[in-house]
Amino acid sequence: MAWIVLVIAGLLEIVWAFSMKQSEGFTRLWPSVVTIGAMFVSFGLLSWSMRTLPLGTAYTVWTGIGAVGAFLVGIVVLGESANAMRILAAALIVAGLALMKLSSPG
């Protein structure tokens, strides 16, 4: 169950990263509200998952989901660059996440 909660927390990290970009420096109300709300819930779920998962594993997976997810949203939604070096970097993050999951109990 902790892994499911952690993945949801990571997905919410993608939401708050994207909505923060949309908030234009917290100058737009609704994207700012979504950012703060998603941050609050994401941090709460991360904290809950850390009750049973090791700190290093939980935090690494959470930030990795957020980083790769934000990278993909940037490419797909915002039209950011998808060059080979950036794709390789994202692939290495995903490989690291898989290894972290395989090496952790739970």
C-alpha positions in Angstrom: 0.0 0.0 0.0 2.9 2.4 0.8 4.1 2.0 -2.8 0.7 3.0 -4.2 0.5 6.0 -2.0 4.1 7.0 -3.0 3.2 6.8 -6.7 0.1 9.0 -6.1 2.3 11.4 -4.2 4.8 11.5 -7.1 1.9 12.1 -9.6 0.8 15.0 -7.5 4.3 16.4 -7.7 3.9 16.5 -11.5 0.6 18.3 -11.0 2.1 21.0 -8.7 5.1 21.5 -10.9 2.9 22.1 -14.0 0.4 24.3 -12.1 3.3 26.3 -10.7 4.5 27.0 -14.2 1.0 28.0 -15.1 0.7 30.3 -12.1 3.3 32.6 -13.7 5.1 33.2 -10.4 2.0 32.9 -8.3 0.3 35.8 -10.1 -2.6 33.7 -11.3 -5.1 32.6 -8.6 -6.4 29.2 -9.7 -3.1 27.7 -10.9 -1.6 29.0 -7.6 -4.4 27.3 -5.6 -3.9 24.0 -7.4 -0.1 24.3 -6.8 -0.5 24.8 -3.1 -3.2 22.1 -2.7 -1.3 19.5 -4.8 1.9 20.3 -2.8 0.1 19.8 0.5 -1.4 16.5 -0.5 1.8 15.3 -2.2 3.9 16.0 0.9 1.3 14.4 3.1 1.2 11.2 1.1 5.0 11.1 0.9 5.2 11.4 4.6 2.6 8.6 5.1 4.6 6.3 2.8 7.7 6.9 4.8 6.1 5.2 7.7 7.1 1.9 6.1 9.4 2.7 3.3 13.0 3.8 3.8 13.6 7.5 3.6 16.1 7.3 0.8 13.9 5.1 -1.3 10.7 7.0 -0.8 12.2 10.4 -1.4 14.2 9.2 -4.4 11.2 7.6 -6.0 8.9 10.6 -5.3 11.4 13.1 -6.8 12.1 10.8 -9.7 8.4 10.4 -10.6 8.1 14.2 -10.4 11.2 14.9 -12.4 10.4 12.5 -15.2 6.8 13.4 -15.2 7.4 17.1 -15.4 9.9 16.4 -18.1 7.3 14.6 -20.2 4.6 17.2 -19.5 7.1 19.9 -20.6 7.6 18.1 -23.9 4.1 17.0 -24.6 2.1 19.9 -23.3 4.5 22.9 -23.3 6.5 22.0 -26.5 9.9 21.8 -24.8 12.9 20.3 -26.5 13.2 16.5 -26.6 16.8 16.1 -27.7 18.7 12.9 -27.3 20.7 14.0 -24.2 17.5 15.0 -22.3 15.8 11.7 -23.2 18.9 9.8 -22.0 18.9 11.7 -18.8 15.2 10.8 -18.2 15.9 7.2 -19.0 18.7 7.1 -16.5 16.3 8.5 -13.8 13.8 5.8 -14.6 16.4 3.1 -14.5 17.5 4.4 -11.1 13.9 4.3 -9.8 13.5 0.7 -10.9 16.7 -0.2 -9.1 15.6 1.6 -6.0 12.3 -0.3 -6.0 14.0 -3.6 -6.6 16.5 -3.0 -3.7 13.9 -1.9 -1.2 11.7 -4.0 1.1 7.9 -3.6 0.9 
